[in-house]
Amino acid sequence: MSAHEPADDVRIPRAQIGSSPQHLLTTVLGEYLDSADAQLPSTAVIAILREFSVSESSARAALSRLVKRGLIAARGNRRPPVYHLTAAAIARHRSRMRHFLTFGAHPPHWTGDWVMASFSVPSAGQASRHAVRRALSALRFVGLYDSVWIRPGSDAAPVREALRELLHEVDGARWSVLHVRFDDESGPHGPASAYDLETLASAYSDFIERYAGLRVAARNGEVAPARALVARTSAMDSWRRFADLDPDLPQHLLPTPWPRPEAREIFLDIHRTLGSLAQARLVEVATPHWPDASSWITHFQASRDPSRPEPTGGTGGGPPHAG
């Protein structure tokens, strides 16, 4: 557990390149279940992940890892095992879904404020130096110079606590947290130069190229339920990485043209259009192993209020809104 995580926090798997079975299962659970009361048989999970060409052994390993992370818990000692989402995981899922579905909807409110963290660790403290860098990255800081890290905004409390926790017992370590504004914010040596925005723009363009055809097929009603489940989940799994990795800088610091708005519209179109089809396929696959599947399986959709994406469908669980 990294320094900034609360002790009772649910540890969601870190974003990866490609979809590991546990990362994929996290996406599916977050998208299609919204109640801690649902009793989810392991056999249903295996059948669901088989839709994504995940083997039974890999599916079981993914379940085991998510139990260790606190995302799901076993219901008694049944055989085959039965699982349920934990209450903490449900709250986390709702928060994350709100983040994924609203990310990029509006330009960030910009005041020109940045938080800067600088630190110095003696040469013998290599492990501590690496730990600080990992913690800063997790807090969405980026290295402006070797030991000077920045992030937009004004909330310095998390980084202040992380540095204190990691370095207060390291002999000779020093650190500072400052609120700063840049005189030449949009210049070639300004804060935006610390970000690899060209690579991020290329990733958005790749997303557009990969999913534009699916968007057209979905709009034309040409996507069967089996394909809808895999394709919609793939689109969410890809989009959620942007929501986690994009620093969401103000417009004047971004390259022109910036492809995120087009990528977001494609994602939301796919997500909205294929939601009911994907849900229906999930119910079809799970029901032979989980007779109550249709009562619990739902899907999230972006609501009219962009701050409150909401689950829809299913009759057994959760409040009507997930915001």
N, C-alpha and C positions, 0 to 999 in steps of 0.2 A: 504494500500500500504506500503510495507516495505521500509526501509530507502534507499536501494540501487537502487530502481526502478526509472527510469526516469518518470516524470509526465505524459508523453504521451505514455508510454509503454502499449502494449496490454497485459492484464493479462491472461495468459494461465492457465487453471485449474491445480492445483498441482497434481503430480502423486499420484495415490491411489492404494491400493490393491483391485483388482477387478475393473470392468468397470462401473462407474456411467454413466447414460445417457448423461450428459454433457461432460464427458471425452471421451466417445465413439463418440459423435457427433463431438467433436473437431478433433478426429483422422480421421473420415470420411471426414470432410470438408478439412482438411489438405492434405489428400491423393488424393482426387478426384475432387477438384475444384481449379482453379488457375486464376480466374479473378474476379475483383470487379464489372464487368459489368453484370455478370450472375444474373438474377432475379429468386430467389429460392422461390417458394411458400411453405408456411408452410405445406400444405397438402402433398407435395412431401417429405418433411422432415419426417413427421409422417409415410408415407409409407416406407421410407428407414429404419427408426429405427424399424419399425415393423419386418423387416427381422432379427433383433437382439433380438426379443421378448420384445421390449420396448413398453409399453402401450402409448395410445394417450396422456393421462394426463401427463405422465412422459416426453414424447417428447416435449410437449408444455412448460413444466417447464424448460427443458434443453435449449430450444430456448430463453426463457426469461432470463435465467442466462447468456447465451453467449452474449446477447444484453447488459446486465449490465457490462460485462467484456470488451466490446468494440471489440469483435471478429466479430460480425455481426451487421447489422443495418437494421431497417425497411425501406422499399421503399414506402414513402408516407403513407397514411392511408387506404390502401386497405383492403377489407374483402373478403375472408380470407387473412391474412397478407402475404406479399411478402418481402423477405429479400435479402440482398446482403452482401458479405464479404467486410469488410473495407479495404482500401488500406494498412493501417498499418498491418492488419491481414495477407494480402497476403504476404507482405514482411517478416513478422514473420514466416509464414508457410514455405516459401522457405528456410529461414535460418534454421529452425528446421528440415525440411526434409533433407537438406544437412548434418546436424549433425547426424540424425538418420541413414542415409544410408552410411555415411563414417566412423562412429564411429568404432574403432577397426581395421581399414584397415591397419594401420602402427603403429609400436611402437612409443610412444611419444619421441620427441627429448629431451634428458635428459642432464641437466647441473649439476645436484646435488643441485639446488637451491630450497629452500622452503621459503614461507612467514609464519611468525609466528605472531599471535596476542595474546596479553595478556591483561587482564583487571582486575580491582578491583572495586567493587561496595559496598558501605556500606550496612549493614544488612537491613536497612530500604528501600533499593532500589530493592526489590525482583522483581517487575514488570519490571524494567529496565534490570535486569540481564537476565530475560527470553527473553526480546526483543532482547538483544544482541545475545543470543544463537540462536534464530530463524534466525536473520540476518546472522550470521556466517554460519549456516547450509545452508541457501539459496545461499551463496557464495561458497559453496562446501568446507568449512573448516570442520575439524573434531577435536574433543577434544583430545589432547594428555594428558593433565592433566585437573583438574577442570576448571581453568580459563586460560589455555594455549591452543590455537587452531592453527592448521597448515593446509596448503594445498601446493601441489607441484607447482613449477613455481616461477616467480619473479614479477608478476604484483601485487603491493600492493595498488594501487590507490583505487580500489573499497572498500576494507575493511577499509582503512584509512578514507574514506569519511563516511562509514556506522557507524563506532565507533564515529567519531566526531559528526555526526548528532544525534545519540542516547544518547550520554553521556555528551555532553559539558555543559548541563544545570543541570546535576545531581550532587548535592553537595557531595564532597568527592570522586567522581569517578576518576579513573586514567586508562590510557590505553597506550599501546605501540605497534607499528608495526615494525617488524624486518625482515631483510633478513638473513637466516641462512643456514648453512650446518651441517650435522650430522657426527661426527667422526666415529660412528659405525652405518652407515645407514641401513644395512641389518641385524643387530643383533637382538636378541629377545626383546630388549628394544628400538629399533629404531623407526622411524616414522611409519613404516608399522604396528606396534603393535596397533596403534590407530584405525585401520580399522578392521571391522569384515569381513575379506576376506574369512573365511570359510563359512559364511552364503551366501556371494555373489557367491562363487564357487558352493554351493549347489543349488542356484537359477538358475545359468546357466545350471547345470546338469538337473534340473527339466524341463527347457525349452527344452533341447535336447530330453529328454524322451517324452515330450508332443507333439513335432512337428516333430520328425523323421519320423513317419509313414505318416504324411501329405506330407512331402517332397517326399517320394517314390511314393505316389499316384499321386502327381502333375507331377512328372517326367514321369510317365506312362500314363498320360492323363486320369486318373480315377476320376477327380474331376469335378463335374457339376458346372455350373456358380453360382447357388444359394449357394452352399457350398463354392465356391471359394471366394465370397464376404465376408461371415462371417469369414471364416478361415483366409484369408489374412489379414483382419482387426484385427482379434484377435492376429495374429502373430506380426503385427506392434504395436498394443497396448501393448503387452508384451515386445517387444524389446525396445521400446522407454523408458521404465523405466530403463533398463540397461544403455542406453545412458545418462540418467539424473543422475543416482545414482553411477555408477562405477567411481571411482576416476582416472582410467586410469594410474595406477602406472607403472613405468618401470619394465621390465621383471625380473630384479634381486631382486625385492621386492615382487614378487608374489609366491604363493605356486606352487609346481610342482606335477602333471600336472595342467595347467590352462585351464579350459574348454571353455573360451570365443571364441577362434578361431573356434571351431567346432560349437558352437551355432550361431555364425555370419554367417557361410557358410550355415547352415540350413535355417536361416532367409532369407538371400539373395536369395537362391534357390526358396523358397516359394514365396517371394515377386516378383521375376522376372517371374516365371513360371505362376503364377495365375493372373498377372496384367490385361491382356486383358479380361479374363473371368470375373473377378470381375467388371471391367468397364462395360462390356456388361450387366451383371445382374443389375447393378445400373441404367443404362439407361432404361432397361426393366421395372423396378419397378417404376421409377420416371416419365416416359413419360406420363402415363394416367393423371397425375396431372400437368405435366410440359412438354408441347409439344416440347419445344426447348432443352430438356435435352441432347440429343446426341450432340448438338453443344457446350456444355459447360463442360460436364463431361469428365474428363481425368484420368490419373493415373501417378504417379511418378515411375521412374525406375532408377536404378543405371546406369549411363552412362559410356562410355569408359574412360572418364576423371573422376576419383573418387572424384574430388573436385566439380563436377558439376552434381548432379542428376538432371534429367530433366523430365517435364511432357510430356506425349505423348497421342495422341488421342484428340478428340474434335476439333472443328473448330472455336469456338467463342472467345477464350480469351487467354491472356497471351503471353509473349514472348516465343520463342522456348526453352529457357533454364531457369532454376530456380536457378541458382547459384549466 
